[in-house]
């Protein structure tokens, strides 16, 4: 196994792994009856997939890279057979440049850590926490923002960060530029509606 498994209340487990003795890598679903099913792998549209987050409804959010694109994306797929893959967010110049693991709640909401490249002509990135495809409209908090009167230097989430109330748990870091002292906050946020 090469990623953390994600367990839902129906006793299903989504995990990313390589098939023994092959170059096939994918996200798989383990059911309570002991059966397994491939949700998505690198033998089709995707060159790589990772970091699954499974909800009680059987939907999985994950990071993937398509063969036909030069960027990675966060996707969501329903675990029922033949379900379509939906793009949640994607990298592009002047927007997201990379993603951390997504967190998916039981209502289908997604939150993720990402680096944003505000100027498409300069590869300078700003880390933040986001909830959708537009880094400006779906920003929760990012480096440079203020929290508790302190300038945020870094902010991250994890695969369990989003609850069914839409609240987001984040770890926020603030470094004093004169003393280099780092303050760390664990916070709960509610995105604007």
C-alpha atoms as a printed R data frame, in Angstrom:
    type eleno elety resid chain resno       x      y       z
1   ATOM     1    CA   UNK     A     1   0.000  0.000   0.000
2   ATOM     2    CA   UNK     A     2   1.253  3.441  -0.753
3   ATOM     3    CA   UNK     A     3  -1.363  5.699   0.847
4   ATOM     4    CA   UNK     A     4  -3.465  5.877   3.959
5   ATOM     5    CA   UNK     A     5  -6.704  3.918   3.711
6   ATOM     6    CA   UNK     A     6 -10.024  5.722   4.086
7   ATOM     7    CA   UNK     A     7 -12.860  3.970   5.976
8   ATOM     8    CA   UNK     A     8 -16.558  4.892   5.902
9   ATOM     9    CA   UNK     A     9 -19.468  3.954   8.198
10  ATOM    10    CA   UNK     A    10 -20.551  1.199   5.792
11  ATOM    11    CA   UNK     A    11 -17.254 -0.594   6.554
12  ATOM    12    CA   UNK     A    12 -15.908  0.046   3.058
13  ATOM    13    CA   UNK     A    13 -12.237  0.955   2.660
14  ATOM    14    CA   UNK     A    14 -10.753  2.950  -0.217
15  ATOM    15    CA   UNK     A    15  -6.989  2.666  -0.668
16  ATOM    16    CA   UNK     A    16  -4.291  3.283  -3.256
17  ATOM    17    CA   UNK     A    17  -1.923  0.448  -4.120
18  ATOM    18    CA   UNK     A    18   0.105 -1.257  -6.827
19  ATOM    19    CA   UNK     A    19  -1.035 -4.674  -8.027
20  ATOM    20    CA   UNK     A    20   1.529 -7.309  -7.073
21  ATOM    21    CA   UNK     A    21   4.169 -7.878  -9.737
22  ATOM    22    CA   UNK     A    22   2.727 -5.295 -12.151
23  ATOM    23    CA   UNK     A    23   3.074 -1.604 -12.959
24  ATOM    24    CA   UNK     A    24  -0.682 -1.136 -12.431
25  ATOM    25    CA   UNK     A    25  -1.468  1.352  -9.687
26  ATOM    26    CA   UNK     A    26  -4.939  2.434  -8.675
27  ATOM    27    CA   UNK     A    27  -7.532  3.223  -6.066
28  ATOM    28    CA   UNK     A    28  -9.443  0.181  -4.894
29  ATOM    29    CA   UNK     A    29 -12.551 -0.376  -2.779
30  ATOM    30    CA   UNK     A    30 -12.690 -3.146  -0.186
31  ATOM    31    CA   UNK     A    31 -16.217 -4.166   0.795
32  ATOM    32    CA   UNK     A    32 -17.300 -5.724   4.135
33  ATOM    33    CA   UNK     A    33 -17.974 -9.057   2.388
34  ATOM    34    CA   UNK     A    34 -14.264 -9.329   1.450
35  ATOM    35    CA   UNK     A    35 -14.667 -8.390  -2.217
36  ATOM    36    CA   UNK     A    36 -12.502 -5.756  -3.908
37  ATOM    37    CA   UNK     A    37 -13.189 -3.503  -6.855
38  ATOM    38    CA   UNK     A    38 -10.987 -1.183  -8.887
39  ATOM    39    CA   UNK     A    39 -12.381  2.348  -8.824
40  ATOM    40    CA   UNK     A    40  -9.745  3.964 -11.033
41  ATOM    41    CA   UNK     A    41  -6.238  2.972 -12.133
42  ATOM    42    CA   UNK     A    42  -3.391  3.932 -14.460
43  ATOM    43    CA   UNK     A    43  -4.444  1.632 -17.319
44  ATOM    44    CA   UNK     A    44  -6.997  4.055 -18.738
45  ATOM    45    CA   UNK     A    45  -7.332  7.826 -18.681
46  ATOM    46    CA   UNK     A    46  -5.051  8.391 -15.665
47  ATOM    47    CA   UNK     A    47  -1.258  8.131 -15.463
48  ATOM    48    CA   UNK     A    48  -1.387  8.211 -11.645
49  ATOM    49    CA   UNK     A    49  -3.916  8.384  -8.796
50  ATOM    50    CA   UNK     A    50  -3.454  8.858  -5.050
51  ATOM    51    CA   UNK     A    51  -4.835 10.033  -1.709
52  ATOM    52    CA   UNK     A    52  -8.411  8.671  -1.643
53  ATOM    53    CA   UNK     A    53 -11.002 10.094   0.762
54  ATOM    54    CA   UNK     A    54 -14.175  7.954   1.036
55  ATOM    55    CA   UNK     A    55 -17.550  9.117   2.346
56  ATOM    56    CA   UNK     A    56 -20.558  7.154   3.658
57  ATOM    57    CA   UNK     A    57 -22.401  7.580   0.356
58  ATOM    58    CA   UNK     A    58 -19.661  5.689  -1.451
59  ATOM    59    CA   UNK     A    59 -18.074  8.696  -3.177
60  ATOM    60    CA   UNK     A    60 -14.269  8.954  -3.302
61  ATOM    61    CA   UNK     A    61 -12.243 12.130  -3.800
62  ATOM    62    CA   UNK     A    62  -8.657 11.657  -4.999
63  ATOM    63    CA   UNK     A    63  -5.716 13.323  -6.724
64  ATOM    64    CA   UNK     A    64  -5.124 12.184 -10.273
65  ATOM    65    CA   UNK     A    65  -3.083 12.982 -13.319
66  ATOM    66    CA   UNK     A    66  -4.480 12.372 -16.793
67  ATOM    67    CA   UNK     A    67  -2.405 11.145 -19.724
68  ATOM    68    CA   UNK     A    68  -3.916 13.832 -21.959
69  ATOM    69    CA   UNK     A    69  -3.102 16.784 -19.683
70  ATOM    70    CA   UNK     A    70   0.023 18.402 -18.245
71  ATOM    71    CA   UNK     A    71  -1.432 19.030 -14.794
72  ATOM    72    CA   UNK     A    72  -2.842 17.177 -11.814
73  ATOM    73    CA   UNK     A    73  -6.370 17.452 -10.656
74  ATOM    74    CA   UNK     A    74  -8.657 16.592  -7.775
75  ATOM    75    CA   UNK     A    75 -11.463 14.295  -8.849
76  ATOM    76    CA   UNK     A    76 -14.523 12.748  -7.305
77  ATOM    77    CA   UNK     A    77 -16.079  9.433  -8.334
78  ATOM    78    CA   UNK     A    78 -19.090  7.521  -7.089
79  ATOM    79    CA   UNK     A    79 -18.089  3.951  -6.244
80  ATOM    80    CA   UNK     A    80 -21.069  2.425  -8.053
81  ATOM    81    CA   UNK     A    81 -20.062  0.579 -11.221
82  ATOM    82    CA   UNK     A    82 -19.827  2.758 -14.307
83  ATOM    83    CA   UNK     A    83 -20.018  6.041 -12.404
84  ATOM    84    CA   UNK     A    84 -18.554  9.117 -14.069
85  ATOM    85    CA   UNK     A    85 -15.450 10.851 -12.746
86  ATOM    86    CA   UNK     A    86 -16.011 14.529 -11.896
87  ATOM    87    CA   UNK     A    87 -13.256 17.159 -11.859
88  ATOM    88    CA   UNK     A    88 -13.300 19.175  -8.617
89  ATOM    89    CA   UNK     A    89 -10.230 21.370  -9.279
90  ATOM    90    CA   UNK     A    90  -7.250 21.354 -11.638
91  ATOM    91    CA   UNK     A    91  -3.845 22.960 -11.968
92  ATOM    92    CA   UNK     A    92  -3.226 25.655 -14.562
93  ATOM    93    CA   UNK     A    93  -0.995 28.727 -14.987
94  ATOM    94    CA   UNK     A    94  -2.298 31.574 -12.852
95  ATOM    95    CA   UNK     A    95  -4.321 29.151 -10.686
96  ATOM    96    CA   UNK     A    96  -3.584 26.023  -8.696
97  ATOM    97    CA   UNK     A    97  -0.075 24.601  -9.185
98  ATOM    98    CA   UNK     A    98  -0.268 21.489  -6.947
99  ATOM    99    CA   UNK     A    99  -2.559 19.733  -4.476
100 ATOM   100    CA   UNK     A   100  -2.413 18.046  -1.092
101 ATOM   101    CA   UNK     A   101  -4.760 15.233  -0.131
102 ATOM   102    CA   UNK     A   102  -8.473 16.037  -0.371
103 ATOM   103    CA   UNK     A   103 -11.016 15.648   2.430
104 ATOM   104    CA   UNK     A   104 -14.559 14.616   1.445
105 ATOM   105    CA   UNK     A   105 -17.578 14.809   3.738
106 ATOM   106    CA   UNK     A   106 -20.742 12.701   3.545
107 ATOM   107    CA   UNK     A   107 -22.615 15.501   1.735
108 ATOM   108    CA   UNK     A   108 -20.097 15.573  -1.130
109 ATOM   109    CA   UNK     A   109 -18.214 18.691   0.021
110 ATOM   110    CA   UNK     A   110 -14.472 18.723  -0.656
111 ATOM   111    CA   UNK     A   111 -11.635 20.687   0.944
112 ATOM   112    CA   UNK     A   112  -7.929 20.487   0.070
113 ATOM   113    CA   UNK     A   113  -4.566 22.156   0.580
114 ATOM   114    CA   UNK     A   114  -3.085 23.584  -2.614
115 ATOM   115    CA   UNK     A   115  -0.336 25.829  -3.884
116 ATOM   116    CA   UNK     A   116  -1.562 28.714  -6.032
117 ATOM   117    CA   UNK     A   117   0.466 30.461  -8.734
118 ATOM   118    CA   UNK     A   118  -1.094 33.960  -8.815
119 ATOM   119    CA   UNK     A   119   1.059 35.210 -11.724
120 ATOM   120    CA   UNK     A   120   1.115 32.825 -14.721
121 ATOM   121    CA   UNK     A   121   4.429 34.365 -15.851
122 ATOM   122    CA   UNK     A   122   6.305 33.794 -12.566
123 ATOM   123    CA   UNK     A   123   6.542 30.479 -10.761
124 ATOM   124    CA   UNK     A   124   5.969 31.808  -7.263
125 ATOM   125    CA   UNK     A   125   3.364 29.901  -5.262
126 ATOM   126    CA   UNK     A   126   1.241 30.614  -2.202
127 ATOM   127    CA   UNK     A   127  -0.076 27.763  -0.049
128 ATOM   128    CA   UNK     A   128  -3.684 27.725   1.115
129 ATOM   129    CA   UNK     A   129  -6.833 25.771   1.871
130 ATOM   130    CA   UNK     A   130  -9.630 25.721  -0.737
131 ATOM   131    CA   UNK     A   131 -13.064 24.209  -1.413
132 ATOM   132    CA   UNK     A   132 -13.493 24.313  -5.192
133 ATOM   133    CA   UNK     A   133 -12.190 25.036  -8.686
134 ATOM   134    CA   UNK     A   134 -11.540 28.796  -8.341
135 ATOM   135    CA   UNK     A   135  -8.691 29.667  -5.950
136 ATOM   136    CA   UNK     A   136 -10.055 33.174  -5.466
137 ATOM   137    CA   UNK     A   137 -13.727 32.345  -4.958
138 ATOM   138    CA   UNK     A   138 -13.109 29.113  -2.995
139 ATOM   139    CA   UNK     A   139 -10.293 30.260  -0.690
140 ATOM   140    CA   UNK     A   140 -10.686 29.473   3.009
141 ATOM   141    CA   UNK     A   141  -7.286 30.737   4.203
142 ATOM   142    CA   UNK     A   142  -3.867 31.116   2.580
143 ATOM   143    CA   UNK     A   143  -0.353 32.335   3.307
144 ATOM   144    CA   UNK     A   144  -0.301 36.126   3.571
145 ATOM   145    CA   UNK     A   145  -3.757 36.303   5.189
146 ATOM   146    CA   UNK     A   146  -4.096 37.345   8.818
147 ATOM   147    CA   UNK     A   147  -5.306 35.046  11.606
148 ATOM   148    CA   UNK     A   148  -5.568 36.221  15.245
149 ATOM   149    CA   UNK     A   149  -3.594 39.323  14.224
150 ATOM   150    CA   UNK     A   150  -0.711 37.208  12.894
151 ATOM   151    CA   UNK     A   151   0.349 36.887   9.256
152 ATOM   152    CA   UNK     A   152  -0.166 33.291   8.043
153 ATOM   153    CA   UNK     A   153   2.997 31.750   6.565
154 ATOM   154    CA   UNK     A   154   1.581 28.258   5.958
155 ATOM   155    CA   UNK     A   155  -1.728 26.409   6.341
156 ATOM   156    CA   UNK     A   156  -2.588 22.729   5.800
157 ATOM   157    CA   UNK     A   157  -5.459 20.256   6.132
158 ATOM   158    CA   UNK     A   158  -5.661 16.466   6.019
159 ATOM   159    CA   UNK     A   159  -8.040 13.809   4.697
160 ATOM   160    CA   UNK     A   160 -10.233 14.058   7.843
161 ATOM   161    CA   UNK     A   161 -10.436 17.881   7.836
162 ATOM   162    CA   UNK     A   162 -14.031 18.410   6.644
163 ATOM   163    CA   UNK     A   163 -17.106 17.436   8.670
164 ATOM   164    CA   UNK     A   164 -20.745 17.223   7.575
165 ATOM   165    CA   UNK     A   165 -21.459 20.716   8.949
166 ATOM   166    CA   UNK     A   166 -18.961 22.139   6.450
167 ATOM   167    CA   UNK     A   167 -16.478 22.973   9.203
168 ATOM   168    CA   UNK     A   168 -12.804 22.673   8.276
169 ATOM   169    CA   UNK     A   169  -9.973 21.783  10.655
170 ATOM   170    CA   UNK     A   170  -6.660 23.394   9.696
171 ATOM   171    CA   UNK     A   171  -3.175 23.768  11.089
172 ATOM   172    CA   UNK     A   172  -2.028 27.367  10.669
173 ATOM   173    CA   UNK     A   173   1.600 28.492  11.004
174 ATOM   174    CA   UNK     A   174   2.815 32.046  11.541
175 ATOM   175    CA   UNK     A   175   6.532 32.891  11.560
176 ATOM   176    CA   UNK     A   176   7.818 36.126  13.073
177 ATOM   177    CA   UNK     A   177  10.138 37.582  10.375
178 ATOM   178    CA   UNK     A   178  12.440 39.170  12.985
179 ATOM   179    CA   UNK     A   179  12.822 36.340  15.517
180 ATOM   180    CA   UNK     A   180  11.889 33.398  13.243
181 ATOM   181    CA   UNK     A   181   9.670 32.144  16.071
182 ATOM   182    CA   UNK     A   182   6.857 30.011  14.660
183 ATOM   183    CA   UNK     A   183   3.425 30.023  16.251
184 ATOM   184    CA   UNK     A   184   1.111 27.127  15.421
185 ATOM   185    CA   UNK     A   185  -2.679 27.237  15.641
186 ATOM   186    CA   UNK     A   186  -5.134 24.384  15.162
187 ATOM   187    CA   UNK     A   187  -8.341 26.055  14.038
188 ATOM   188    CA   UNK     A   188 -11.862 25.311  12.863
189 ATOM   189    CA   UNK     A   189 -13.263 27.375  10.011
190 ATOM   190    CA   UNK     A   190 -16.643 27.694   8.366
191 ATOM   191    CA   UNK     A   191 -16.488 28.669   4.687
192 ATOM   192    CA   UNK     A   192 -18.556 31.646   3.571
193 ATOM   193    CA   UNK     A   193 -21.710 30.739   1.692
